[in-house]
Amino acid sequence: MREIHVQEITETVAELCIRANKILPENLEKKIHQCAILEESPVGKAVFDDLIANLQAAREEDFPICQDTGMTVVFIELGQEVHLIGGTLREAVNAGVAKGYTEGYLRCSVVGDPLERVNTKNNTPAILHLELVPGDQIRISVCPKGFGSENMSQLKMMTPAASQEDIINFVTDCIAKAGSNPCPPIVVGVGIGGNFEECALLAKKALCRDAAVRNPKPLYAELEQKMLDRINQLGIGAQGFGGTVTALYVNIEEGATHIAGLPVAVNVGCHVTRHAEKILS
């Protein structure tokens, strides 16, 4: 049994909050550069140039990439051979978010109650997803999520009679209705299977997957490409000004489901789909 003090988790979460909001994952930034070349619209190319310049300025000036520094989503894979000491996991995570957002001068956007609407002033509480895994390590992933894109997300409880084409149409219609609101070029996370809440979580996990990683199952990898092609035929383009690149990529995560169900969830991310991770070992 390995002991880890929760203060180490707090410091790691704080570090990741700041890093994720200031520097895009390498493969996502690479994808943006690749799509800038593929864009056929002169206006679209100009917008891509602005987005790339913004990424560079954020890195050089040590500023957040986007003013909406998001609601903090934290994924933790906790090794079963780890014994946490010094406090509780949730308190440690929230302390890390508070530290990262206040000391990193990041915008605090969380309200403590959905109807009373009082800002908590330190971006807590975070959304925490915990999974117990074998081993004595802790993998922490911090994924700040802005709500211009989050508000465009959808979930549909389909039946097993739905075809692949029906699923593609649902995903495409979701993006068509979103239009310029999620600040395209977008990243699209799709969850297929599970139940109502699990499907949405699959979509979130898909959204946070590395830009260079395709689904390992050929069936879903092909479906990712079909969805991407269909979305890019919409012509929405970068920031909604029209063009051939509306989405940078589509990721699908699938899960077991009931014989009577086929849930499909779409989680939309802007071109600043941020995430950073670290392993405590």
Summary of the structure (lengths in Angstrom):
residues: 281
radius of gyration: 19.1
end to end distance: 12.7
largest distance: 59.1
contacts: 980
relative contact order: 0.20
helix: 41%
strand: 26%
